[in-house]
């Protein structure tokens, strides 16, 4: 349950928070929120002060039916932001949300410490080898297809068994190349119906059999706001409820827009283990 981030050993047996920083114009919740460098640095500082262990930076929106962005444009968006953050906050543990090996390589070379791949290497044949060469922690998420067509691919024989089989194959492929530090993300909202999302959350503890830390990325997603008949901007309370469930079922990392509230979930649920 320990991962190595730039020489720092992070113990995930005690849950951690990953703050989300989307620098895309069209992300489902905070797209276009950060208009300039100062806005970005203020948000990073806020999340770090509130207790985030990691900051996850993304420059490609993976919401359903999002516009495709070229690798060149993704690099143009993300490279200066990685430099900006690390120049201002050099000790920040930056995770890079990308499925492209070249983006991963460039950002790690600049100073990021981890890659968060929505496709677990399935959208880029070079990704797993790149991670092995870089020797960095790797978050592998479950998804079918691409963000543009994933919601057309929600038919499973058994959603839990199929996801566990998917991760078993991905973990084996990564191990064969020498990748050591792996985290699994069941991919709430990715190629799953509303009902399937809740089934995955309800049985999240079953993923412990894979012997990898579990990341839960539920923050303000449609499984919350559609169920509550509200909007992403009004889904913080629902996020807190489901983050609490995820922690009780074994999540090691909460990937969130709202760090303070996630840290409170961790502090309170810890007391249940006393």
N, C-alpha and C positions, 0 to 999 in steps of 0.2 A: 504493500500500500504506500510505498515511498517512491517518488519520482525525482529525477535529477534535472534541475533547471539551471543551466549555466553554473554548475558546481554547487548549487544550493539544493539540499535535500528537503523536499516538501513531503511531510507526513500526511497522507490522505485518510488515515484512520480517524482523524479528527476532521469533520467536513469543512470545506473551504468554499469561498464565493468567487465566481468569475464575473466581473462586470463587463457588460456589453457596450462596445463603442462602434456603432455603424456609421460609416462615412459614405454611405450610399444615399442617393436622393430619393429612393423609393422603397426603403425597408418598411415593413408593415406598421411599425410603431414610431420609431424615431428617425425615419428617413428625412434627410434634409434639415435636421435640427441644429446641426453645428455649422454655422455660416463662415467661420474663420478660425485661424489658429488659436486665438484666445478662447473661443467657445470650447474647442476640443481640449485644450489644456485645463480649463476650469472643470470640465466634466471628469477628466482623468483624475485630477486632484481630489475632487469630491468623492469619487468612488474609492480611491486609495485611503482617504481619511476615514471613510465609513467602514473600512475593513476588508476590501477586496484583496485577495491574494494574487489574482491574475486579472489582466485586462485583455479582452478578446476583441481584436480589431478586424472588421470585415469591410471589404470594398466591392463585394458582389452580392446583391440581394438574392437570397434563396427562398423568398416567400413564394407560394404557389403562383405560377404564371408570370413570374418576374421577367423583365426584359433581360435578354442575354447581353453580357458585357464581354468585350474582347480581352484577351490576356494583356495586351498593350495598355488598354484603358484601366484595367484593374491595377496594374503596376504603377501607372501614373497617379492613380488615386492614393494607393496605400504606401508607396515608398517614402514620400515626403512626410507622411504622418508618423511612420515608425521612427524616422529621424527626429521629428519634432518632439515626440513624447520622450524618447530616450535621452535627448539632449537636456530636456527640462527635468525629467525624473529618471536618472540613469539606472536606478535599482529596480525599476518596474519589470515584473515578469509578464512580458507581452506574448499573448497567444495570437496566431494569425489564422483567421477563418478563411481558408482557401482550399480548393480541390486541385489546384494547378502546381505542379512540381517546381516550375521556374519561379513562380511567385513565392513559394515556400523557401526556396534556396536563397533568393535575394533578400528576403526579410530576415531570415536567420543570420545570414552574413552581416546584416546591418545591426543585429543585436537582439532580435526577438528570440524566445526560448522554447516555443512549442507550436505545433501545427494542429489545427482543428479542421478536419476534413469531413464535409458532409457526405462524401461518397465512399469513405474508407478505401480510397485508391482505385475505385472502379471507373472513375471518369478521367483518369490520367494514368497511363500504363507505367510512367516513370516515377510516380509518387512514392511507392513503398521503398524502392531502391534509394531515392533521394533522402527519405527519412532515415534509412539505415546509414547512409553516408554522413548525414549531418549529426547523427547520434543525439536526437532530441526527442522529448515525449511526443506522443502522437495520439490525438483523440480521433477515434474512428466512429462515425455515426452510421446508423442504418437508414438507408433510403433506397427506393427503386427508381430507376429512370433518372430524370433531371428535374430541376425546379419547374421547368416549363411543362412537363407531362406527368409528374409523379402522382398527381391525384387521379389519374386514369389507371393506376396500378395498385389497387387496394384489395385485390382478391387473394386471400391466403387460405391454405389448407387449415392452418392453425397459426394465428399471428405470433403467438409467443414462441412456439417451437420453430417456426420459420425464421424468426429474428435470431434466436439462439444458434440455429444452424448457420446462418449468415455470419455471425460473429466468430463461430468456431472456425470457419473457413478463412476468414480474414486474419484472425489471430495466428493461425497456422502459417499462412503466407508471410506474415510479418516476422514471425519467429524464425522462419527459414532464412530470412535475409539478415537476421541479427538484431532486429528491433527489440528493445528491452522494455521500455516504459510505454505502456499502452493504457488508454482509458476508453471505455465504451459508452456510447450515447445512443439510447434506443430510438431517438429521432421522432419526438412528439411532433405531430403535424406534417410529417414527411411520408407520403405514400400511405397514409392511414386515415380511416374514417374517424368521425367523432367517437363512436363506440369503441373502435380499436384503440384509440389513444387512452381511453379510460381503462380498458382491459390491461394494456401494457403497464400503466401506472399501478393498477390494483395488484399486479403480479410482479412488480419490479424486483422483489427480493429473489425471484427465480434466476435473475441474471447473475447473481453472486456465484453460481456454479461455474461461471467462466473465469473466476479468480482474477478479475480486473476491477479497478475502481470504476464506479458508475457515475456518469454526469447526467444530470436532469436539466433539460432546457425547456422549461414550461412557460417562462415569463411572458405574461400578457398575450398568450397565443389564442387562436380561435377556439380551441377546445374549452377555453374559459369564457371568452366573451360571447361566443355563439350560444353556449349553454345558458348563460345568464341574460341573454338578449340585451347586450350592451355593446360597448366598443373597447378596443385595446386600451384607450386612454382611461377607461373606467374599470380596468381589470386588475388593479393592484391587490385588492382584497382577495379576489379569487386566486391570484398568483400565490399569495401568502398561504392560503389554505392548502393548495396542492403542493407547494414546496415543503410544507410541514409533513404531508403524507409521504413525499419522496424521501425525506430524511428518515422517517420512521421505517421505511422499507429498504434503506441501505444506500441511498445516494451519498457519494463522497464529495461531489462538486455541484453547486447550484449555479447555473449560468443565468444571470438576471440583468434586467435594466435598473432595478431598484436595490442597491446594495444594502442600505441600512436595514430595510425590512427583512431581507434574507439573513443578515447577521442576527437579527432578533429571533428568527425561526431557529437558527442553530443554537443560540444561547438557551432558549427555552426547552428545546427538545433534548438537549444534553442532560437536563435535570431529570428527565424520565429514565435515564440510565443509572441514576444514583441508587 
